[in-house]
Amino acid sequence: MFLPILADIEKAVQAGLDEHAKAVLERSNELAPKDTGDMIASGFVSVADLTAQVGYRDFVARYQHERLDYSHDDGQAKFLETATDELTDQLAPTIGRHVRGVLGG
């Protein structure tokens, strides 16, 4: 009997990517400057094929993230980069957990 295991594995990887990307966004929001909250509210996660994207739609986010000379009273620059760096070691285990669930292990 044919089992479409590859499609199931791909879906499991996507679920793992989505879970991890949401964790990165959550941590990034903790580190980001708060000011009005508009930037944080514009945060998004997108998973397509086997790629995840985490970002902010608010146009101010790029400047707040990249400008190290800005004064951030309630956050920091490089908030998304820092969150990604902090959580990178959790990516493979998160995906692995989802794939093992599909494979019954």
Backbone as ProteinMPNN parsed JSONL, in Angstrom:
{"seq_chain_A": "MFLPILADIEKAVQAGLDEHAKAVLERSNELAPKDTGDMIASGFVSVADLTAQVGYRDFVARYQHERLDYSHDDGQAKFLETATDELTDQLAPTIGRHVRGVLGG", "coords_chain_A": {"N_chain_A": [[0.838, -1.185, 0.0], [0.542, 2.211, -0.815], [1.858, 4.971, 0.873], [1.558, 8.38, 1.423], [4.027, 9.582, 2.556], [6.052, 11.532, 2.299], [4.702, 13.966, 1.831], [3.392, 14.187, 4.27], [5.595, 14.457, 5.961], [6.669, 16.853, 5.031], [4.581, 18.594, 5.743], [4.782, 18.323, 8.503], [7.314, 19.417, 8.956], [6.765, 22.034, 8.144], [4.933, 22.714, 10.141], [6.617, 22.632, 12.359], [8.427, 24.673, 11.659], [6.643, 26.838, 11.695], [5.886, 26.886, 14.407], [8.364, 27.433, 15.596], [9.025, 29.904, 14.377], [7.002, 31.528, 15.381], [7.751, 31.553, 18.07], [10.154, 32.948, 17.853], [9.173, 35.436, 16.982], [7.646, 36.137, 19.226], [9.669, 36.4, 21.193], [11.179, 38.409, 19.988], [9.333, 40.51, 20.096], [9.334, 40.939, 22.838], [11.84, 42.088, 23.162], [11.791, 44.319, 21.537], [11.492, 47.894, 20.927], [8.845, 49.611, 22.553], [7.155, 51.96, 22.538], [4.526, 53.147, 20.861], [3.342, 50.744, 20.325], [2.488, 50.022, 17.861], [4.363, 48.974, 16.052], [4.983, 46.43, 17.106], [2.479, 45.279, 16.95], [2.35, 44.936, 14.252], [3.798, 42.725, 13.65], [4.606, 39.611, 12.049], [4.301, 36.166, 10.967], [5.21, 33.934, 8.461], [4.891, 30.986, 6.652], [6.001, 29.211, 3.96], [6.206, 26.65, 1.673], [9.175, 25.211, 2.508], [10.165, 27.256, 4.064], [10.478, 29.813, 6.443], [9.333, 33.009, 7.455], [9.842, 35.818, 9.443], [8.778, 38.903, 10.593], [8.161, 42.498, 10.54], [5.555, 44.637, 9.61], [5.248, 47.342, 9.919], [6.562, 50.452, 8.943], [8.468, 51.738, 10.479], [9.833, 49.82, 11.823], [12.144, 48.78, 10.531], [13.989, 50.88, 10.805], [14.094, 51.174, 13.597], [15.153, 48.707, 14.212], [17.673, 48.6, 12.888], [19.112, 50.96, 13.446], [21.548, 51.679, 15.507], [22.205, 53.901, 16.896], [19.914, 55.068, 17.841], [17.98, 56.025, 20.666], [16.698, 53.776, 22.86], [14.387, 53.483, 25.139], [12.721, 51.531, 26.168], [13.343, 49.085, 25.042], [15.371, 47.56, 22.483], [17.796, 47.925, 19.823], [18.214, 45.752, 16.958], [16.451, 43.729, 17.67], [14.976, 41.631, 16.439], [17.002, 40.161, 15.202], [18.527, 39.45, 17.459], [16.661, 37.854, 18.842], [16.38, 35.755, 17.006], [19.006, 34.723, 17.02], [19.177, 33.898, 19.707], [17.341, 31.802, 19.798], [18.02, 29.946, 17.88], [19.207, 27.409, 18.343], [17.045, 25.895, 19.059], [15.584, 25.285, 16.84], [16.049, 22.906, 15.169], [15.421, 20.774, 17.046], [12.686, 21.361, 17.465], [11.511, 21.064, 14.903], [12.222, 18.392, 14.53], [10.707, 17.12, 16.536], [8.116, 17.443, 15.55], [8.303, 15.994, 13.135], [8.932, 13.427, 14.057], [6.536, 12.879, 15.328], [4.852, 12.473, 13.144], [6.008, 10.233, 12.029], [5.559, 8.401, 13.925], [7.218, 8.143, 16.093]], "CA_chain_A": [[0.0, 0.0, 0.0], [1.285, 3.461, -0.93], [1.588, 5.983, 1.89], [2.161, 9.662, 1.02], [4.798, 9.981, 3.739], [6.794, 12.762, 2.061], [3.794, 15.092, 2.053], [3.184, 14.278, 5.716], [6.827, 14.979, 6.56], [6.735, 18.274, 4.68], [3.617, 19.295, 6.602], [5.345, 18.331, 9.858], [8.392, 20.412, 8.949], [6.111, 23.338, 8.124], [4.372, 22.96, 11.479], [7.758, 22.944, 13.22], [8.889, 26.008, 11.286], [5.651, 27.794, 12.174], [6.015, 26.974, 15.868], [9.628, 28.111, 15.915], [8.935, 31.295, 13.942], [6.148, 32.23, 16.354], [8.565, 31.75, 19.265], [11.092, 34.03, 17.528], [8.408, 36.687, 16.994], [7.305, 36.445, 20.619], [10.882, 36.889, 21.862], [11.502, 39.685, 19.366], [8.416, 41.5, 20.663], [9.804, 41.25, 24.203], [13.058, 42.894, 23.059], [11.569, 45.478, 20.668], [10.993, 49.134, 21.523], [7.383, 49.536, 22.672], [6.575, 53.26, 22.21], [3.071, 53.147, 20.665], [2.863, 49.376, 20.168], [2.111, 49.772, 16.459], [5.344, 48.109, 15.41], [4.79, 45.069, 17.602], [1.208, 44.793, 16.403], [2.526, 44.643, 12.828], [4.617, 41.529, 13.504], [3.965, 38.511, 11.323], [5.002, 34.918, 10.651], [4.737, 33.338, 7.227], [5.576, 29.75, 6.267], [5.677, 28.796, 2.598], [7.076, 25.521, 1.343], [10.005, 24.873, 3.671], [10.803, 28.518, 4.443], [9.725, 30.64, 7.383], [9.694, 34.422, 7.487], [9.362, 36.554, 10.605], [9.082, 40.307, 10.368], [7.232, 43.538, 10.964], [5.055, 45.4, 8.47], [5.343, 48.767, 10.223], [7.75, 50.99, 8.271], [9.426, 52.188, 11.485], [10.562, 48.657, 12.353], [13.485, 48.683, 9.934], [14.853, 51.894, 11.418], [14.279, 50.821, 15.006], [15.997, 47.51, 14.272], [19.023, 48.793, 12.358], [19.809, 52.16, 13.928], [22.145, 51.474, 16.827], [22.349, 55.2, 17.551], [18.639, 55.483, 18.416], [17.797, 55.772, 22.099], [15.571, 52.871, 23.096], [14.134, 53.455, 26.579], [11.968, 50.346, 26.571], [13.662, 48.012, 24.108], [16.726, 47.63, 21.947], [17.983, 47.696, 18.389], [18.542, 44.365, 16.612], [15.559, 42.868, 18.454], [14.653, 40.414, 15.691], [18.265, 39.424, 15.042], [18.863, 38.879, 18.764], [15.712, 36.765, 19.109], [16.757, 34.649, 16.125], [20.248, 34.143, 17.543], [18.894, 33.226, 20.982], [16.486, 30.614, 19.651], [18.466, 29.108, 16.762], [19.468, 26.02, 18.762], [15.778, 25.198, 19.28], [14.918, 25.024, 15.557], [16.106, 21.488, 14.778], [14.606, 19.934, 17.931], [11.26, 21.638, 17.253], [11.129, 20.383, 13.667], [12.359, 16.958, 14.778], [9.559, 16.652, 17.334], [6.961, 17.353, 14.65], [8.515, 14.895, 12.171], [8.787, 12.16, 14.802], [5.103, 12.655, 15.535], [4.288, 11.938, 11.907], [6.583, 8.912, 11.79], [5.147, 7.529, 15.014], [8.344, 7.894, 16.992]], "C_chain_A": [[0.878, 1.241, 0.0], [0.864, 4.423, 0.179], [2.274, 7.282, 1.482], [2.977, 10.276, 2.16], [5.547, 11.29, 3.523], [5.917, 13.982, 2.307], [3.536, 15.289, 3.545], [4.413, 14.858, 6.405], [6.965, 16.467, 6.26], [5.774, 19.099, 5.538], [4.129, 19.381, 8.039], [6.474, 19.347, 9.97], [7.796, 21.815, 8.946], [5.524, 23.69, 9.492], [5.482, 23.319, 12.462], [8.322, 24.326, 12.936], [7.95, 27.078, 11.815], [5.762, 27.981, 13.689], [7.267, 27.755, 16.255], [9.559, 29.594, 15.547], [8.069, 32.113, 14.901], [6.903, 32.487, 17.656], [9.573, 32.882, 19.05], [10.364, 35.37, 17.564], [8.056, 37.089, 18.424], [8.513, 37.02, 21.363], [11.287, 38.245, 21.297], [10.615, 40.794, 19.918], [8.818, 41.888, 22.077], [10.987, 42.211, 24.168], [12.856, 44.215, 22.32], [11.157, 46.714, 21.456], [9.461, 49.146, 21.488], [6.675, 50.799, 22.191], [5.057, 53.182, 22.066], [2.49, 51.74, 20.586], [2.483, 49.023, 18.742], [3.072, 48.806, 15.784], [5.143, 46.653, 15.834], [3.507, 44.463, 17.045], [1.336, 44.409, 14.929], [3.363, 43.381, 12.585], [3.864, 40.406, 12.807], [4.908, 37.321, 11.198], [4.371, 34.381, 9.385], [5.569, 32.093, 6.936], [5.067, 29.361, 4.887], [6.701, 27.75, 2.179], [7.871, 25.16, 2.592], [10.808, 26.085, 4.124], [9.885, 29.268, 5.4], [10.246, 32.065, 7.319], [9.061, 35.032, 8.727], [9.713, 38.011, 10.363], [8.014, 41.224, 10.909], [6.829, 44.344, 9.735], [5.181, 46.911, 8.687], [6.649, 49.328, 9.653], [8.825, 51.435, 9.25], [10.312, 51.032, 11.971], [11.983, 48.559, 11.811], [14.443, 49.663, 10.592], [15.129, 51.561, 12.878], [15.228, 49.634, 15.155], [17.447, 47.826, 13.938], [19.797, 49.952, 12.971], [20.291, 51.97, 15.364], [22.28, 52.78, 17.596], [21.032, 55.735, 18.114], [18.615, 55.158, 19.911], [16.538, 54.938, 22.281], [15.364, 52.737, 24.61], [13.497, 52.145, 27.026], [12.19, 49.183, 25.606], [15.07, 48.201, 23.585], [16.698, 47.532, 20.429], [18.293, 46.213, 18.196], [17.677, 43.354, 17.362], [15.229, 41.571, 17.728], [15.896, 39.546, 15.495], [18.659, 38.737, 16.352], [17.955, 37.699, 19.09], [16.056, 35.54, 18.268], [17.999, 33.949, 16.644], [20.003, 33.351, 18.83], [18.185, 31.892, 20.805], [16.932, 29.65, 18.553], [18.656, 27.653, 17.166], [18.193, 25.227, 19.038], [15.073, 24.804, 17.978], [14.898, 23.545, 15.204], [15.308, 20.595, 15.725], [13.095, 20.142, 17.749], [10.767, 20.929, 15.994], [11.175, 18.871, 13.873], [11.185, 16.379, 15.55], [8.328, 16.481, 16.459], [7.101, 16.198, 13.671], [8.375, 13.556, 12.866], [7.314, 11.857, 15.08], [4.425, 12.063, 14.328], [4.76, 10.489, 11.677], [6.246, 7.929, 12.896], [6.243, 7.238, 16.02], [8.509, 8.845, 18.08]], "O_chain_A": [[1.857, 1.308, 0.743], [-0.325, 4.658, 0.398], [3.476, 7.275, 1.219], [2.653, 11.353, 2.66], [5.674, 12.085, 4.454], [6.363, 14.941, 2.937], [3.471, 16.42, 4.027], [4.288, 15.662, 7.328], [7.336, 17.249, 7.135], [6.128, 20.183, 6.003], [3.932, 20.393, 8.713], [6.577, 20.057, 10.971], [8.271, 22.691, 9.668], [5.614, 24.833, 9.939], [5.313, 24.206, 13.299], [8.656, 25.068, 13.86], [8.396, 28.106, 12.324], [5.735, 29.108, 14.185], [7.231, 28.622, 17.128], [9.99, 30.445, 16.326], [8.383, 33.267, 15.192], [6.716, 33.531, 18.28], [9.817, 33.68, 19.955], [10.884, 36.339, 18.118], [8.16, 38.262, 18.784], [8.389, 38.014, 22.08], [11.693, 39.133, 22.047], [11.092, 41.898, 20.18], [8.66, 43.043, 22.473], [11.123, 43.058, 25.052], [13.665, 45.131, 22.461], [10.548, 46.605, 22.52], [8.858, 48.734, 20.497], [5.67, 50.696, 21.488], [4.359, 53.153, 23.08], [1.285, 51.556, 20.759], [2.189, 47.866, 18.44], [2.653, 47.925, 15.035], [5.138, 45.754, 14.993], [3.461, 43.28, 16.71], [0.522, 43.643, 14.414], [3.607, 43.012, 11.436], [2.65, 40.265, 12.954], [6.127, 37.447, 11.307], [3.148, 34.37, 9.246], [6.799, 32.137, 6.971], [3.865, 29.203, 4.673], [7.908, 27.949, 2.318], [7.286, 24.837, 3.625], [11.97, 25.968, 4.515], [8.675, 29.345, 5.191], [11.443, 32.299, 7.152], [7.89, 34.793, 9.023], [10.837, 38.317, 9.967], [7.101, 40.811, 11.624], [7.677, 44.691, 8.913], [5.217, 47.672, 7.719], [7.717, 48.749, 9.854], [9.996, 51.502, 8.876], [11.414, 51.257, 12.471], [12.919, 48.284, 12.563], [15.582, 49.311, 10.9], [16.267, 51.656, 13.339], [16.007, 49.566, 16.106], [18.356, 47.369, 14.632], [21.027, 49.918, 13.005], [19.515, 52.09, 16.312], [22.451, 52.769, 18.815], [21.033, 56.758, 18.799], [19.161, 54.146, 20.351], [15.445, 55.354, 21.897], [16.068, 51.979, 25.277], [13.719, 51.702, 28.153], [11.282, 48.38, 25.392], [15.869, 48.923, 24.181], [15.706, 47.11, 19.834], [18.598, 45.505, 19.156], [18.127, 42.245, 17.653], [15.207, 40.51, 18.351], [15.826, 38.323, 15.614], [19.074, 37.578, 16.349], [18.425, 36.663, 19.56], [16.027, 34.414, 18.766], [18.045, 32.72, 16.703], [20.555, 32.267, 19.015], [18.406, 30.958, 21.577], [16.275, 28.634, 18.326], [18.302, 26.752, 16.405], [18.254, 24.013, 19.23], [14.082, 24.075, 18.005], [13.828, 22.987, 14.961], [14.574, 19.727, 15.253], [12.319, 19.193, 17.87], [9.728, 20.27, 16.014], [10.272, 18.154, 13.441], [10.722, 15.278, 15.255], [7.587, 15.508, 16.596], [6.128, 15.494, 13.402], [7.761, 12.639, 12.321], [6.904, 10.697, 15.066], [3.519, 11.24, 14.462], [4.005, 9.644, 11.196], [6.605, 6.754, 12.817], [6.212, 6.222, 16.714], [9.431, 8.71, 18.884]]}, "name": "protein", "num_of_chains": 1, "seq": "MFLPILADIEKAVQAGLDEHAKAVLERSNELAPKDTGDMIASGFVSVADLTAQVGYRDFVARYQHERLDYSHDDGQAKFLETATDELTDQLAPTIGRHVRGVLGG"}
